[in-house]
Structure formats: structure tokens, C-alpha cells
């Protein structure tokens, strides 16, 4: 089954055209390569309410299976993507960012500085990636197989469980 995906780039400069979005297209290509239908993309500034609005739109209105954000996960004062994500998710999925950090730590000790989050809102999985194309590629590569399995579980028809 093909699952839908959205890629949201969080960048003040890219949102106003002052810098080209390099990481968003990398993430789009990677998701398509593994079979996702990338149905929606957006570039938003590092504004908590705008990030939340996009996440909610993709989940609640567009019924996207997987939302991947790129950018806004570092230490800069305006890096608030993880906080916006935590505002909208209903259930956290800590293993995804843990796996991404573990894999990235094999490449650079700076991986421990990412504050990426992941979680579920309704039937949508939301995953934060770093903003650099290289780091976004490395982090997404670390979890792609698990994401596909997660989609199968999250999007499977609900079954009634017999009483015990």
C-alpha cells in the first residue's frame, strides 16, 4: 500500500525566498524512493503557531499518513519545531528520534544536539529532522524501514479484539 506524506521545511530565510530550500527536496526524493506519495509540501518560518497550523492541516484536514519536518531542531533561539510538534501530538514516539540520534552519533558528536521529536496525531505520524540536507538524509535513512512498518500499524483497519 502507498502511504501519503507531507514535507514541511521550517526556515525563516527559505520562507521568504532569501535562501533556497535544500533539505525539503532531499526528503521528498527519499520518501518517494521508498514508496510514499508526497502529496503536500510547504515552507514556513520558525513561528510556533504557523508550524502547528501546518501540522494540524496535514493531519486533520488532508489526512496525511506521515508528516516530516526539516529544520528548527537545534539550539538557536528561533528553533522551535520540537515544541510545536509536542503541542499537537497525542502520543509521543521517542524511539524514532533516539534511533536517529544514535545513528548520527556514529558520524558526528554534534548529533546529540538535535532536539527532534516524533509522535502521533490521529492517524498521522509526525517526525522532525534537522535542517541540513546531509543531516536530514542521514537521519531519515536511519528510520525509513521502521516508518513503513509504523504506517502499516497506524493505518491498518481497526479490528475488534475478542473479549478475554
Secondary structure, 3 states (H helix, E strand, C coil): CCCEEEEEEECHHHHCCCCCCCHHHHHHHHHHHCCCEEEEEEEECCCHHHHHHHHHHHHHHCCCCEEEEECCCCCCCCCCHHHHHHHHCCEECHHHHHHHHHHHHCCCHHHHHCCCCEEEECCEEEEEECCCHHHHHHHHHHHHHHHHHHHHHHHCCCCCCCCC
